[in-house]
Amino acid sequence: MILDIFFPNRCLHCNRIIEADFLVCNLCYEQIHFTHFDYFENNFIKEKCKLLFPVENTFALMQFQKENLSRKIIHELKYKSREKIGKTLAEWTIENLNFKNDKPDLLVSVPLHPKKLKERGYNQLHLFTETLSKFYEIPFSHDLIKRNYYSKAQALKDKKHRLETENTFSITKNITGKHVLLIDDVFTTGNTLSTIAWEILKSGENKVSVLVMAVDE
């Protein structure tokens, strides 16, 4: 309570004082470019993924554009030690995503290399995934996929190096007959998700869908 008085929670965008559990004020929330994608219908991500691997369904919460608020939110989540933003993004996702009668069997987040995890102190996808798991009552796994190599952040790579994802990931245990929902923060080229998806698809009679916090169109 004392901390709330001396260090009140402020809107990430306009710095206005807001409620403790909020991320942005109501006015700034209206400025976020939500995609309003339908999980079951064709959208930008599904079209891109189909060129890379067999995909069932796809969903992105926000549009990730230069200088917009969603970019700032993701940046704060990943690089400013604001892990709790993941919970807020999950709550926004829950408001917009309906699996109807076709829920995935397993939620799988894209892993960090152990060195990167140690540097950052947390995986920005874990709280997001766990919040979704609890609400939708779908089990999750943070260790089904292993990142084999340490590399710099995707946002810092040039286009050529973004494409060099071969053998970057491996599956830690075989699964069969599962519909896996792959979860990542930002969809750019789709190559990271493609590499992981093929590891899952070749492991057994599995299906893959994709959910991301934001899509960079």
C-alpha positions in Angstrom: 0.0 0.0 0.0 2.8 2.4 0.9 4.6 1.5 -2.4 1.4 2.2 -4.3 1.4 5.7 -2.8 5.0 6.6 -3.5 5.4 4.5 -6.7 2.0 4.3 -8.3 1.4 2.1 -11.3 1.5 4.2 -14.5 0.3 3.6 -18.0 3.1 2.2 -20.2 2.3 4.7 -22.9 1.1 8.0 -21.5 2.4 7.7 -17.9 -1.0 8.4 -16.4 -1.6 6.8 -13.0 -3.7 3.7 -13.4 -4.9 0.7 -11.3 -2.2 -1.6 -9.9 -3.1 -4.6 -12.2 -3.5 -2.5 -15.4 -0.8 -2.2 -18.1 -2.2 0.8 -20.0 -5.0 3.3 -19.4 -8.3 3.0 -21.1 -7.5 5.7 -23.7 -4.2 4.1 -24.6 -5.8 0.6 -24.7 -7.9 1.9 -27.6 -4.7 2.7 -29.5 -3.5 -0.9 -29.5 -3.9 -2.5 -32.9 -5.6 -5.8 -32.2 -5.8 -8.2 -35.2 -9.3 -9.7 -34.5 -8.1 -12.8 -36.2 -10.5 -15.8 -36.3 -8.5 -18.8 -35.1 -10.2 -21.2 -37.5 -10.3 -19.0 -40.7 -7.6 -17.9 -43.1 -5.4 -15.0 -41.9 -2.0 -13.6 -42.7 -0.2 -16.1 -40.4 -2.0 -19.1 -41.7 -1.1 -18.1 -45.3 2.6 -17.7 -44.4 2.7 -20.9 -42.3 1.2 -23.0 -45.1 4.2 -22.2 -47.2 6.5 -23.6 -44.5 4.7 -26.5 -42.8 1.2 -28.1 -42.4 -0.7 -25.9 -40.0 -4.2 -26.3 -38.6 -5.2 -23.0 -37.0 -3.5 -19.7 -36.3 -4.0 -16.6 -34.0 -2.2 -13.4 -33.3 -3.4 -11.0 -30.6 -1.8 -7.7 -31.9 -0.2 -6.1 -34.9 3.5 -5.5 -34.4 4.3 -2.3 -36.3 7.1 0.2 -36.1 6.5 2.8 -33.3 3.2 1.4 -32.3 2.1 0.5 -28.7 2.2 -3.3 -29.2 5.9 -3.1 -30.1 6.6 -1.2 -26.9 4.6 -3.7 -24.8 6.5 -6.7 -26.2 9.8 -4.8 -25.7 9.0 -4.1 -22.1 8.0 -7.8 -21.6 11.2 -9.2 -23.1 13.9 -6.7 -22.2 12.7 -4.6 -19.2 12.1 -7.4 -16.6 8.4 -6.9 -16.7 7.4 -10.6 -16.8 3.9 -9.9 -15.5 3.0 -8.3 -18.8 2.7 -11.9 -20.1 -0.3 -12.4 -17.8 -2.0 -9.3 -19.1 -1.4 -10.3 -22.7 -2.9 -13.8 -21.9 -6.0 -12.2 -20.4 -6.4 -10.1 -23.5 -6.0 -13.2 -25.6 -8.6 -15.0 -23.6 -11.1 -12.2 -24.4 -10.5 -12.7 -28.2 -9.8 -16.4 -28.6 -12.4 -19.1 -28.6 -11.3 -22.7 -29.3 -15.0 -23.8 -29.5 -15.0 -27.6 -29.6 -11.5 -28.0 -31.0 -9.1 -27.2 -28.2 -5.4 -28.2 -28.7 -4.1 -31.1 -26.5 -0.9 -29.3 -25.5 0.5 -25.8 -25.2 4.2 -25.5 -26.1 6.2 -22.3 -25.8 9.3 -21.5 -27.8 12.3 -22.1 -25.5 15.2 -19.8 -24.8 18.7 -21.2 -24.7 19.8 -21.9 -21.0 22.4 -19.1 -21.4 19.8 -16.6 -22.6 17.4 -17.7 -19.9 20.0 -17.1 -17.2 20.8 -13.7 -18.7 17.1 -12.6 -18.9 16.0 -14.4 -15.7 12.8 -15.6 -17.2 11.2 -16.8 -20.5 8.8 -14.1 -21.6 6.4 -16.8 -22.8 6.0 -18.9 -19.7 3.6 -16.8 -17.6 1.6 -16.1 -20.8 1.4 -19.8 -21.6 0.6 -20.8 -18.0 -2.2 -18.3 -17.8 -3.8 -19.6 -21.0 -3.3 -23.2 -19.7 -5.2 -22.5 -16.5 -8.1 -20.8 -18.2 -8.6 -23.2 -21.1 -7.7 -26.3 -19.0 -5.1 -27.4 -21.5 -1.8 -28.8 -20.2 1.5 -27.0 -21.2 5.1 -28.0 -21.6 8.1 -25.7 -21.4 10.6 -28.4 -22.0 9.2 -30.4 -24.9 11.4 -28.4 -27.3 15.1 -27.7 -26.7 17.0 -24.8 -28.2 20.4 -26.3 -29.2 22.4 -23.1 -29.9 22.7 -19.7 -28.3 22.0 -16.8 -30.6 21.2 -13.2 -30.4 17.6 -11.9 -30.4 15.6 -12.4 -33.6 14.9 -8.7 -33.7 18.7 -8.0 -33.9 19.3 -10.4 -36.8 19.4 -9.4 -40.4 17.1 -11.2 -42.8 19.8 -13.7 -44.0 20.5 -14.9 -40.4 16.8 -15.1 -39.5 16.6 -17.9 -42.2 19.4 -19.9 -40.7 17.3 -22.0 -38.2 18.2 -25.5 -39.3 19.0 -27.8 -36.4 18.3 -24.9 -33.9 15.7 -26.9 -32.1 15.2 -30.5 -31.1 12.4 -32.4 -29.4 13.1 -33.9 -26.0 10.6 -36.7 -26.0 8.3 -38.3 -28.6 4.7 -37.5 -28.6 2.0 -39.1 -30.8 -1.5 -38.2 -31.9 -1.4 -34.7 -30.2 -2.7 -31.4 -31.5 0.1 -29.0 -30.3 -0.4 -25.2 -30.1 3.0 -23.5 -30.5 3.3 -20.2 -28.7 5.7 -17.4 -29.5 5.9 -13.7 -29.0 6.2 -12.1 -32.5 5.6 -13.8 -35.8 8.1 -12.4 -38.4 9.3 -14.8 -41.1 7.8 -17.9 -39.5 11.1 -19.9 -39.8 11.5 -20.4 -36.0 8.0 -21.9 -35.7 8.5 -23.9 -38.8 11.7 -25.5 -37.5 9.9 -26.5 -34.2 6.7 -27.6 -36.0 8.6 -30.1 -38.2 10.2 -31.6 -35.1 6.8 -32.2 -33.7 5.2 -33.3 -36.9 7.9 -35.9 -37.6 7.7 -37.3 -34.1 4.3 -38.9 -34.6 0.8 -38.4 -36.0 0.6 -34.9 -34.6 -1.0 -31.6 -35.7 0.3 -28.1 -35.1 -1.4 -24.8 -34.6 0.2 -21.4 -33.9 -0.5 -18.6 -31.4 1.5 -15.5 -31.1 1.3 -12.3 -29.1 1.9 -10.1 -32.2 2.4 -10.5 -36.0 4.8 -8.3 -37.9 3.1 -7.9 -41.3 
